Amino acid sequence: MRPPSAYAMGLIYWWARLAKYAPGLVNFGAHAPVLSNVAKRAAGLAPQREIPAFAPYTFKEWFRQRPVHNEGRPQVILWPDTFNNHFHPQTAQAAVEVLEAAGFQVTVPRQSLCCGRPLYDYGMLDLAERLLPRTLDALRPQIQAGIPVVGLEPSCTAVFRDELTNILPDDQDARRLHQQTFLLSEFLEKKGRDMTNESKATQDAPQPLKDGRGATDPGPRNVALDRLNPDILTPPETDHGTVPNLWFSFSAAHNRLEEGGWAREVTVRELPIATTIAGVNMRLTPGGVRELHWHKQSEWAYLLDGRARVTAVDPEGRNFVDDVGVGDLWFFPPGIPHSIQGLAEGCEFLLVFDNGAFSENSTFLLTDWFAHTPRDVLAKNFGVPIENTGDTTLRYLELFKSDHYAGMSLNQWLALTPPELVRAHLRLDQRVMDALHKEKPLIVSGHGP
């Protein structure tokens, strides 16, 4: 058992959530002459102390009722700690106005969250450690997007900076939150430094001037990009403008957004000289899958962030499943069916293909094949490439423009792929899953399995 004050103050997050429904009634009970003494004694507080009064409204209630300001501008999350949310909402309101005046779009988590600081102070560590992953999950999309978190209560920011990475040492988003958390004063000071540096960078920007030729560029301009390409801004004497562009930034490429992440590519379309190479930059959310697919090009990959699970099946009926982390590589030869799935923290990776015309938007997807194949064909052991529909023996000769031939049964492909992944993709029931075979039959009956 703990002293009464531990339950009164350690669980303040839950008491405050209850009090918000009738703050006037709670304040009356906490400050009436007789009831106040009873409440203090029950909470283990000294008689001389005043019980803080709950505000008539919470900061989050006030924030939800106001229109969005600075929409489209850089975002910042204002952390609604329990005390400023329930007792001093005007402090958090002032912080919103300051941040908006500085040019930011302020967001506040809609979920009811707590950093767990009072729980730590009173030794309720198990409860605190259950709260933090929930808070991290709620903020994870914004954390991954690099949105900073601004706190008003130093003890709350200390949790995100210290305790969080101790409790979740392997969670990359915990480390990101550790780096993206600021006190209001720190954040405004950092913004001031960034503005000063930006102004100085603009003043010291490279200019298209050389040996008395050219002229200054007063802007508007992308100074950072000019710094990365000095020989384009001010070409050397040997450059007559006939050399094709040899680079294209993923940041300038179209980004395709999906429920499980995003992908952008640089191909011969964006970079005409890249006839023999194409690149794809892809991000998968936790559990997000680059679904079962194959293509005619070789694939090299480098994992940039997070962790992923890769699976593959080859024509010999051998399967491969492995988890990869930052800095790991993988290679899939042409025609090898494979998949990529983000693990707990999600992942980001770079893919390289040996054909500039490759596009990740046009790979052969397993779900596409199912969607475009007649159901009666699917029923016959997941598809027969050539079917004898007559009543006499069929003999045929296949010719391929290739130095070798390798075939794979779809039935075998699915049987050798982790069953959870197959079920998630195709929504197959257990009866169908049990009928899959890891060995490839060359000939199957026309009456189905």
N, C-alpha and C positions, 0 to 999 in steps of 0.2 A: 504494500500500500504506500501511496505517496501522500504528502501533506495536502490539505484542501487547496492551497494556492496553486499547486501544480495542475490540478484539474480545472481550476478557474481560469488561469492564464495560459496554461499549455494547450487547452482546447478552445482558446478564444475564437479560432476560425469557425468552429461549429456553433458556439454560443452566439457569435455575431450574425451568422446566417439565420438563426432563429429570431433574433431580436429585430431584424430588419422588417419583419411583418407587423410589428407593433412597437416601434421605438419609443413612442410616448408613454405607453404603459410600462415598459421596462424601465425607463428613466424615472418614472414616478415611484416605482417600487425600490429603485436603487438610491433615491434621495429623500424619500419621506422619512421623518425623524425616527420612527420605530422600525419600519421596514428596512431602512438603510443599515441600522446596526445589526439586524438579523442577517442581512445579505453579506455584510463584511465578515461577520463571524463564520458564516457558512463557507465563504471563499477564502478564509484564512488571512484576511487583510487587517492591517492595523486600524483601530478606530479613528485615528487622526487622518487617514487617507480618504480622499474623495474618489468615488467610483466614477470613471469617465462616462460622460453622457453620449449615447448614440445619436448620430445626426438624424434629422427627420427624413433624409433620403440618402441613398448610397451614391458614391461617385459613378459607379457603373450604370445606375438608373439614369443619372443626369446625362451621361455620355450617349446612351442609347437613344435619347430623345432629341439630340441635336443633329443637324445635317452634317454631311461629310464636308470637311474643309481640305483644300489643297489636293483634290483628287488628281491622281496621275503624277504627283510629285513623289520624291523618295519617302518611303515609309519608315516609321519607327513604332515599336511596341512600347506603350507605357504600362509598366507592371502595376496592377491595382492591389497593393498590399492590404492586408486586413484592416490596419489601423487608419490609413488614409481613405480607404473605401467606405468604412462604416462610421468612423469617428470624426475625421477631418476631410470631408470630400472637397472642401474649397481649396485645400492645398494641391490636390491632384488636378482640379479644374484649372488652377493657375499654371500648373506645369503644362497642361494641354495648350493653353493659350501661348505660352512662351515657345513651345516647340513649333506650333503652327506659325507663329510670327517669324521663326527662323527658317520657314519654308518647307516644313515636313508635313506629311499626312500621318496623323496620329491614329493608331489602332489600339484597341483594348481587347484582350481575350474575352470571348462571349461565355466560355465555360467558367464555372466556379472553381478557382484554382488557389493553391496555397503553396508557398515555398517550404513550409514546415519548420521555420525558425523557432517558434515557441516550443515546439515539440522537442527539438534538440536541447533547448535551454533547461527543460524539465526532465530530460532523460528518457523521453518516449521515442526511442530510436527506431523501433520496429514500425511504428505508425508513420514516422517521418519518412522512412525509406520506402514505404508503399505509396506515399503521396508524390514523391519526386518523379518516378517514371511516368505517372499519369500527367503531371505537368509538362514533362518533356514531350510526351506523345502529342499533347494538345498544341504545343508550339512548334513541333517538328517541321511542318512545311515552311513556316516563316523563317525558322533557323536555317534551313537548307538554302533558302533564297538569300541569305546574308542580311536579313533585316535586323538591325540592332535592337536590344532590349534596354530600356531606360528605367531605372528604379529610383524611388524617392526615399526608401527606407534602407539605410546602409546594411542592416543585418540581413535583409532579403537578398541584396546583391551579393553579399558574402556567401550565401548558400550556393548561388549559381556559380560563383567563382571558385569555391573551395570544396564544400561537401559533395556537390554534384559529381565531380570527376572522381572523387574517392569512392562513391557508391557505385558509379557506372563507369569504370575505368576503360572499358572496351567500346563504349558507345561514342562514335565520332560526333554525333549531334550534341552530346553532352560537352565535348571539348569545344565545339563551335559556340555553344551558348556561353561557356566559360569566357571565350574570347570576345563575344559580341555583347556582353553585359556592361553597362555603364551607370554610374550615378548621373543625375541630371547635370550637375556642374561639370563632371568629366566629359560628358557628351558634348556640351556646348563649347567647352574649351577645345576639344578635338575638332569640332566643326570650324571653330575660328582658325585653328592652325591649318586645316585643310584649305579654307578659303584663302588664307595668306599664301600658302604654297601654290595654289592654283593661279592666284594673281601674279606671283613671281614667275611661275612657269610661263605664263602668257607674255609677260614683259621680256623674258629671256628666250622667247621662242625662236627657233631657226627661221631664217628668212631666205627667200629665193633671190639671193644676191651673190654675185661672184665676179671679181675683177672688173668692177664698174658696170656690169650688165645685170639686168633684172630690175626688180623693184620690191619694196616691202609688201607684205600681205597684211592689211589692217584687220582682216577677218570679216565676218565670223569664220572660224576654222577649227579643225581638230588638231590641236597642238600635239597631243600625245601621239597621234598617228604620224604626224610630220616628223616627230623625233625618231620614230621607228624606221622611217624611210628617208633618210637624208639624201641618198643618191637619186631618189625620185624627185624630191623637192628642188635639189640643186644638182643636176646630173654632171658626171665627169665629162671631160672633153671627148672621151672615146664613145660616149653614149649618144647615138643619133636617133634614138626613139624607135629603132627597128627590132629590139629584143622584146619578145612577148613577156607579159606579166608572169612571174614565176611563183607567186604566192597569192593566197586568198584566205582571209581570216574566217574561222568558224563563227566569230561574232557577227559577221556580215551575212551569214547564210540563213536561209529560211529555217525556222525551227518548228517542227511538228509536235504539237502537244497532245498527249493521250492520258488516260486515267492512270496508267502505270509508269509515266515518266515523259521524257521528250527525246527527240533525235533530230540532228541536223547533219547535212552532208555537203562535201565539196567534191564535185565530179567534173568531168570534161565540160559540162554545161557552165559551171561557174569559173573554171580555170581551163581554157581551151588547150593549153599546152599539156595538160595532164591526161594524155591519151592512154597511158599504161598504169595509172594509179588513181584510186579514189579513196576518200577518207570519210568516216562517219564518227561523229561524237554523240554518244548516247548516255542518257541518265535513266536509271530504273529506281523506282521507289521501293521501300521495304516490301518484299513479296512480289513486286512487279516483274513481269516475264517478257523477254523477247522470245516470242512463242516458237514452238517447234517449226523449223524451216530448213531449207537448203538452197544452194545456189551454185552456179557453174564456176564461180571465181574462188580462188584461194582467199582465206581470211586470216590475217594476223591481228592480234589484239594486245593492248597494254592497259592494265587497270589503273585508273587515275585516282579513284577515291572509293572508300567503302569496301565491301566484300560481296562476292557473287558466287553462284553455283553454276557450273557449266556441265552440260551433258552432251554426249555424242554417240552415234552408232555407225559402225563401218560395214561394208558389204560382206565381211567375213563373219558377221554376227557378233562382233565384240562391242561391248558398250563401255563408256567412260563417264564417270561422275567425279567431279572434284570441286572443292571450294578454293577460291583464289582471293588474294588480298592486294593491297596497293603495291605496285611495282611488278606484279606477276604478269606473265605472258601466256598466250595460247595461240595455237595454229590449227586451222581446219582445212584440209585439202579440198579441192573442188568436189561437190556432190555429196559431202558428208552431212547427214541430217544432224542438227544440233539445236540447243536452246541455251539461254542465259537468264538467270533469275537473280534479282537483288535480294540479299539476305537482310538481317535485322536492321542495319543502318542504310540499306540501299547501296547503290554503286554508280560510278561514272567510268566510262572507258572509251578508248579510241580504237576504232576498227580501220584496217587498211586492206584494200582489195587490189588485185593485180590487173584491173581493167578500168580505165577511166570512165567508161559508159555505165559502170555498175551503179545501181540505185537501191538503197535499202527499202525503198517503197515498192519495189517490184520483185522481191524474193518470193520463192515458192513456199507458201504457208500451208501447214497441215489443215487448218480450218477452211482455207480457201478450197483445197482439194475436196474436202467433205462436202462443202456447200455446192460445188459444181459437178459432182458425180451423182448419177441417178441412184436412188435408194436401192433398187433391185441389184445394182452392181455392187454397192457397198455391202449388201447382205451376203454376197458370195465371197466370203473371206476377205472383206475390205478391198475388193477390186481385183479383177483379172485383166491384165493388159491385152491379152488376146483370148477370145472365147470361141470355141467351136459351137456354133448354133445349129449345125446340121446333124445328120445321122450317119455320116461316114467319117473315116479317119482324116484328120487335117494334118498336113505336113507343110512347114514353112521354113524359110531361110531369112535370118536377120543380118543386116549389114550395117556397120557403124563406121563413121569417119573418125577413127580414134586409134591410138596405139594399144588400147586395151579395153576390155568390157567388164563392167561390174554392175550387178543388179541387186536391188534390195526389195524385199517384200514389205509392204506397209504393215502387215500383221506383225512381222518380225520387228520392225522399227518400234512399234508401240509396245511390244512385249519387253524390249530391252531398255525402254525409257522408264524412269521412276514413275510408278503407278499414280502417285499423287499429282504429278505434273500432267499426265495423260487425262486423268479424271477432270482436272481443273480446266483443261483446254476443250475437251470434247463432251463432257458431261455423260460419260459412259457408265452404265450400271455395273455391278459386280459380276453379273452373269457374263457380260461381254468381256470384261477384264479377265475373267478366269479362262475364257476361250482363246486368248492370245497365245501364240507359240513363238518361242525364242529361236527355233530352227526354221529355216526357210524351205518350204516345199516348192519344188519346181512345177508340179502339176497338182491342181486341186479338183475336187469333184464339182460338177456343175450344179449340184443340189445344195450347195452351201455347207457351212460347218455343222 
